[in-house]
Amino acid sequence: MKNKKVKFSVYYSEYKNKIYTYLWYRVGFNESTAEDLTSEVFIKALKNFHTFDQYKSFQSWIYMIAKNHLINHYSKSGREVELDQANDKMVDERDAFDNKQKVIEIIGKINNLKKYHKDVLLMRFVDELDNNEIAEILNKDEGAVRTQISRALTELRKEI
């Protein structure tokens, strides 16, 4: 039991910031909501750590929990935050970016894409997940994910 807690704490240290970022982008850059959801995700993960297959990717497993928890969060709240609603926050903080206007424009353009395309682009380029991990999270074939990322990028290029 102690060994599992130690292992979980190592995973927690490694993935807490990644999960926070994943959630932060998806809750309209609301820090307190992202913090709450991150805590809730890791509490769920700890309670269910005995179900984790040690021969599989912890990253895929924890992202799956985060994705499902986010879905539940929005189901309970009955709304979905669009990325363009977060642009005001981005504008206030854009000095942190080298190319301020381009980042805002791209986020706005990503918001115009289909939800699935938005999700795969955020997972790939913001969360820095590889195609295999995205496939596991979405319960899709890796080839299908690769195709969706390619199509999403093509659509994004048309928008830009």
C-alpha positions, 0 to 999 in steps of 0.5 A: 500500500505504501509503495502505491502511495509513493508511486502515485505521489511521483505521478502527481508531481510529474503530471499536476501542472500538465493536467492543470494546463489541460483544464485551464485552457478548457475552462476559459482560463479560469485559474480557480476552476482549473485548480479545483478541477485539477484537485478533483481529478487527482482525488479520483485518480488516487481513489481509483489507482488500484485500477490503473494498469501499470503496464500502460501509460499513466499520462493517458490514464490521467488525461482520460480521467481529466477529460471525463471529469471536465465533461461531467463538470460541464454537464452539471453546469449546463454550459460550455465555455468557448475559447473566444470568451477567454480572449479578454483574459488573453489580451490582459496577459499577452505581454507574456507572448512574443507575438501577441496579436497572432496568438489571440487571432489563432485562438479565435480561429481555433474556436471556429473549428469543429469541437473535435478539431479544437480538442485534438489541436489543444491536446497535441500542441498545448498539452503536448500529447503524442498521437498514441496518447490522444488516441487512448484518451479519445478511444480512437485509432491512432491513424484516425487521430493523425488524420483528424490533426491533419484535417484540423490543421488544414482547416486552421490554415484556411481560417488564418 
